[in-house]
Amino acid sequence: MTNLIIAWILLPFILGFIVYLLPKFNKYLAFFGSLTSLAFSLKVFSDNDSFSLQLLDNFAVSLTVDNLSSYFILTNALVSIAVIIYCWQKEKNSFFYGQILFLHGSLNSAFITTDFISLYVALEIVGIVAFLLIAYPRTDKSIWVAFRYLFVSSIVLLFYLAGAVLVYKANHSFSFEGLINAPAEALVLIVLGLFVKGGVFLSGLWLPLTHSEAQTPVSALLSGIVVKASVLPLIRCANLSEDIDFIIRVFAVATAFLGVFYALFEKDIKRMFAFSTISQMGFILASPSVGGFYALTHGLAKCTLFLCAGNLPTRNLDELKNKPINTNLWIFLSLASLSAIGFPFFSSFEAKALTYENLLPWQVIPMNIIAVGTGIYFIQLILLPYQKNVQEKSHSYLELAVTILIVGILGANIIYFSAYSFINILKALITFAISCLFYAFIFRKNTIQIPRILEKFDHLVGFMTIISVLLYGILLTINSPLL
């Protein structure tokens, strides 16, 4: 098993270099690299076992492959496959497919590492490759957005690295478990870094501009899987102690509220999806012990939504409400929207039911309110007018790509089929009905727009300071032994 894991980790990077030597096979090599991750994740699921690998003693590298990581690896595989198929007939060069492979490999590494220094290396590679993909069009705006992303990513990882050093100083090891015995400053710095990279609460306000202005396949990758590179480590850290778990849950609820609030008043469809991603990061972290399943369903649905959005005649929701779209495109948008809402018969319904079962009592009411808000802004997509034979700027491989994602969403129903109880189905239908009523009588003719001042570059670093103060304040409030 050790040799298999090492070979699987190295394969995307090796293929990424081969792409430059054999440019005619670039898309085939990228597809093969993603397909191996799909096979690997399914093997882990079928074995239902965990495997740990320790290299270089306590200095690095600690790897763990288990059911939790397999959810993220599977998401990475399916999202990458869909994006590659989507780009099949587009004029993407070897550089693009090479970066897809490097991103795929570094994400896989981030998902199985359980030591802070290896995770730092993986997150740095993810950030650099994401920067190159965002800047790929080479326009002034794409380059500015890419450098903005790179700056935020690099700054926050410096804080993270300082926290990792404190963990090593306290334990002579970079292992995640060392966070329990490390000083509070280590926890604050590491969690701050992961919060920013994962788009959590105010520190995630870099995300809407970045995800909405990137090219369609890159947006799908960013929202579908890239932001989850730091979410899985947060889940693993939350499982270490009740104090860390409580902190993660508090910020999860705040994140979900923030994302829903902005998404409700957003008129740009790609920005709405980006704010929805922030909100869904809150759902994933609200019940850390079961967040892997939710991450899978969210990644597939959000990738579908961004791929479809790139083929709409306009990004303006008000214009879309008065202009019919192609029927096939509407079907995929509606299915992905129902999945994001957590409608019965989609695996996201099971994921939400599992999340609700593992919430703490104080989380139940706010998370149910947030679920209603999620339904409100996705219902407007389901109600968009549609018509056959409407010419959109779509291409033949779009339908194949999103079909794979939808099949993945429906197929994942086997994971927690016991969620289909009468009470859970009734609750989901009532939530959907309440969302419909709120949309029809309150939000349908909404003209309010939230100012984007908080998203300005000048404020992004300041939010890091606010989050670090809040983290330390919560530790003081709960009298954590980490202090």
Buried (B, 14 or more C-beta within 10 A) or exposed (E): EEEEBEEBBEBBBBBBEBBEEEBEBBBBBBBBBBBBBBEBBBEBBEEEEEBEBBEEEBEBBBBBBBBBBBBBBBBBBBBBBBBBBBBBEEEBEBBBBBBBBBBBBBBBBBBBBBBBBBBBBBBBBBBBBBBBBBBBBEEEEBBBBBBBBBBBBEBBBEBBBBBBBBBBEBBEBBBBBBBBEBBBBBBBBBBBBBBBBBBBBBBBBBBBBBBBBBBBBBBBBBBBBBBBBBBBBBBBBBBBBEBBBBBBBBBBBBBBBBBBBBBBBBBBBBBBBBBBBBBBBBBBBBBBEBBBBBBBBBBBBBBBBBBBBBBBBEBBBEEBEEBBBBEBBBBBBBBBBBBBBBBBBBBBBBBBBBBBEEBEEEBEEBBBBBBBBBBBBBBBBBBBEBEEEBEBEBBEBBBEBBBBBBEBBBEBBEBBEEBBEEEBBEBBEEBBEBBBEBBEEEBEEEEEEBEEEBBEEEBBBEBBEEBBEBBBEBBEEBEBEBE
